[in-house]
Amino acid sequence: MSAAAPLLVVENAVKSFGKMNAVDGASLSVPRGSITGLIGPNGAGKTTLFNAIAGEGALTSGRVMFDGNDISACAPHEVFARGLARTFQIPRPFPAMTVIENVMLAATDQAGERFWNNWIRPGLVARQEHAIFERARALVEFCNLGVVEQNMAGAISGGQKKLLELARVLMSEPKLILLDEPAAGVNPALLDILVDKISELHKGGMTFLIIEHNMDMVMSLCDPIIVLAQGKVIAAGRPSDVAGNPLVVDAYLGEVAA
């Protein structure tokens, strides 16, 4: 696989619900090492497309290629195992578990998940659990959650839950992170922290695909930007090119007028 080849490619994606196409022939690519933004008015099909990429609802037609492999028919756990992880617009922590326990759960291939290992290889299980705990603690600190690491995840703020989602996906050491409206419901101070962490991870080589309605965040953070409207890609390119595209302006003005 060439280093210049996109990490994610969506080809002619269609997702139908009855006679309605929520995604209607959309094609896009996410360059390796990029923070790619996916924007569009409400009802454009962004989350439906996100879900299909992550294996949550197969496409009606078209395909999804990830790191050179066709993942169109993969279940969510198979997509996750290949190195594509996602967060959700409304965070989904285990509310009765602590912050650090939530992060530890995201570790992959844990020996202790096979019950016989706890009997015949207890040393291996103990060593791995210690390593998982230390990595989880490092990620909790990285995401500025150290002060609440022993708090129940259901009791922390909305912004902290978004940071917890980021820590959890990082635990799996993904190749690509899909972020679904990371700024939604986050106060400005915590949003600044979240943006800083995304930027820091990006500098380290992480690739992102982000759905977001906060245009200031998108225009300052994302390049390229892909615009979806009525299930179709209507524009793609650098932030300055997209912002001045008449089709993009019309799509958003139409949403306001509606």
LINCORVEN-V877005 format. One record per residue. N is the residue number from 1. RES is the residue in one letter. NEAR is the number of other C-alpha atoms within 10 Angstrom. Layout:
n->N res->RES near->NEAR
n->N res->RES near->NEAR
This chain:
n->1 res->M near->8
n->2 res->S near->8
n->3 res->A near->9
n->4 res->A near->9
n->5 res->A near->14
n->6 res->P near->19
n->7 res->L near->22
n->8 res->L near->23
n->9 res->V near->21
n->10 res->V near->20
n->11 res->E near->16
n->12 res->N near->17
n->13 res->A near->24
n->14 res->V near->22
n->15 res->K near->23
n->16 res->S near->15
n->17 res->F near->9
n->18 res->G near->7
n->19 res->K near->6
n->20 res->M near->9
n->21 res->N near->16
n->22 res->A near->22
n->23 res->V near->30
n->24 res->D near->24
n->25 res->G near->17
n->26 res->A near->21
n->27 res->S near->18
n->28 res->L near->18
n->29 res->S near->20
n->30 res->V near->24
n->31 res->P near->20
n->32 res->R near->20
n->33 res->G near->20
n->34 res->S near->21
n->35 res->I near->25
n->36 res->T near->26
n->37 res->G near->28
n->38 res->L near->26
n->39 res->I near->25
n->40 res->G near->25
n->41 res->P near->19
n->42 res->N near->14
n->43 res->G near->15
n->44 res->A near->21
n->45 res->G near->23
n->46 res->K near->25
n->47 res->T near->19
n->48 res->T near->19
n->49 res->L near->25
n->50 res->F near->21
n->51 res->N near->19
n->52 res->A near->25
n->53 res->I near->29
n->54 res->A near->24
n->55 res->G near->21
n->56 res->E near->16
n->57 res->G near->18
n->58 res->A near->21
n->59 res->L near->22
n->60 res->T near->15
n->61 res->S near->15
n->62 res->G near->17
n->63 res->R near->21
n->64 res->V near->26
n->65 res->M near->17
n->66 res->F near->23
n->67 res->D near->19
n->68 res->G near->14
n->69 res->N near->12
n->70 res->D near->14
n->71 res->I near->21
n->72 res->S near->22
n->73 res->A near->16
n->74 res->C near->19
n->75 res->A near->16
n->76 res->P near->19
n->77 res->H near->13
n->78 res->E near->14
n->79 res->V near->19
n->80 res->F near->20
n->81 res->A near->15
n->82 res->R near->17
n->83 res->G near->16
n->84 res->L near->25
n->85 res->A near->24
n->86 res->R near->23
n->87 res->T near->21
n->88 res->F near->17
n->89 res->Q near->16
n->90 res->I near->15
n->91 res->P near->17
n->92 res->R near->14
n->93 res->P near->19
n->94 res->F near->14
n->95 res->P near->14
n->96 res->A near->13
n->97 res->M near->15
n->98 res->T near->20
n->99 res->V near->30
n->100 res->I near->26
n->101 res->E near->20
n->102 res->N near->22
n->103 res->V near->28
n->104 res->M near->23
n->105 res->L near->16
n->106 res->A near->18
n->107 res->A near->19
n->108 res->T near->14
n->109 res->D near->10
n->110 res->Q near->13
n->111 res->A near->18
n->112 res->G near->17
n->113 res->E near->11
n->114 res->R near->11
n->115 res->F near->10
n->116 res->W near->11
n->117 res->N near->14
n->118 res->N near->15
n->119 res->W near->11
n->120 res->I near->10
n->121 res->R near->13
n->122 res->P near->14
n->123 res->G near->12
n->124 res->L near->14
n->125 res->V near->19
n->126 res->A near->14
n->127 res->R near->12
n->128 res->Q near->15
n->129 res->E near->17
n->130 res->H near->12
n->131 res->A near->13
n->132 res->I near->20
n->133 res->F near->18
n->134 res->E near->14
n->135 res->R near->17
n->136 res->A near->26
n->137 res->R near->21
n->138 res->A near->17
n->139 res->L near->22
n->140 res->V near->24
n->141 res->E near->15
n->142 res->F near->13
n->143 res->C near->21
n->144 res->N near->19
n->145 res->L near->22
n->146 res->G near->16
n->147 res->V near->9
n->148 res->V near->17
n->149 res->E near->21
n->150 res->Q near->13
n->151 res->N near->18
n->152 res->M near->18
n->153 res->A near->23
n->154 res->G near->16
n->155 res->A near->14
n->156 res->I near->17
n->157 res->S near->14
n->158 res->G near->17
n->159 res->G near->22
n->160 res->Q near->23
n->161 res->K near->21
n->162 res->K near->29
n->163 res->L near->25
n->164 res->L near->28
n->165 res->E near->23
n->166 res->L near->26
n->167 res->A near->27
n->168 res->R near->27
n->169 res->V near->22
n->170 res->L near->23
n->171 res->M near->20
n->172 res->S near->20
n->173 res->E near->17
n->174 res->P near->17
n->175 res->K near->20
n->176 res->L near->27
n->177 res->I near->21
n->178 res->L near->25
n->179 res->L near->23
n->180 res->D near->23
n->181 res->E near->20
n->182 res->P near->26
n->183 res->A near->22
n->184 res->A near->16
n->185 res->G near->14
n->186 res->V near->18
n->187 res->N near->13
n->188 res->P near->11
n->189 res->A near->9
n->190 res->L near->18
n->191 res->L near->20
n->192 res->D near->14
n->193 res->I near->15
n->194 res->L near->22
n->195 res->V near->16
n->196 res->D near->14
n->197 res->K near->17
n->198 res->I near->19
n->199 res->S near->16
n->200 res->E near->12
n->201 res->L near->15
n->202 res->H near->15
n->203 res->K near->12
n->204 res->G near->10
n->205 res->G near->13
n->206 res->M near->20
n->207 res->T near->25
n->208 res->F near->26
n->209 res->L near->25
n->210 res->I near->26
n->211 res->I near->24
n->212 res->E near->21
n->213 res->H near->19
n->214 res->N near->13
n->215 res->M near->11
n->216 res->D near->9
n->217 res->M near->15
n->218 res->V near->21
n->219 res->M near->17
n->220 res->S near->10
n->221 res->L near->20
n->222 res->C near->20
n->223 res->D near->19
n->224 res->P near->23
n->225 res->I near->27
n->226 res->I near->26
n->227 res->V near->23
n->228 res->L near->26
n->229 res->A near->24
n->230 res->Q near->19
n->231 res->G near->23
n->232 res->K near->22
n->233 res->V near->20
n->234 res->I near->17
n->235 res->A near->19
n->236 res->A near->21
n->237 res->G near->15
n->238 res->R near->15
n->239 res->P near->18
n->240 res->S near->12
n->241 res->D near->12
n->242 res->V near->20
n->243 res->A near->16
n->244 res->G near->10
n->245 res->N near->13
n->246 res->P near->10
n->247 res->L near->15
n->248 res->V near->21
n->249 res->V near->12
n->250 res->D near->11
n->251 res->A near->18
n->252 res->Y near->15
n->253 res->L near->12
n->254 res->G near->11
n->255 res->E near->12
n->256 res->V near->9
n->257 res->A near->6
n->258 res->A near->6
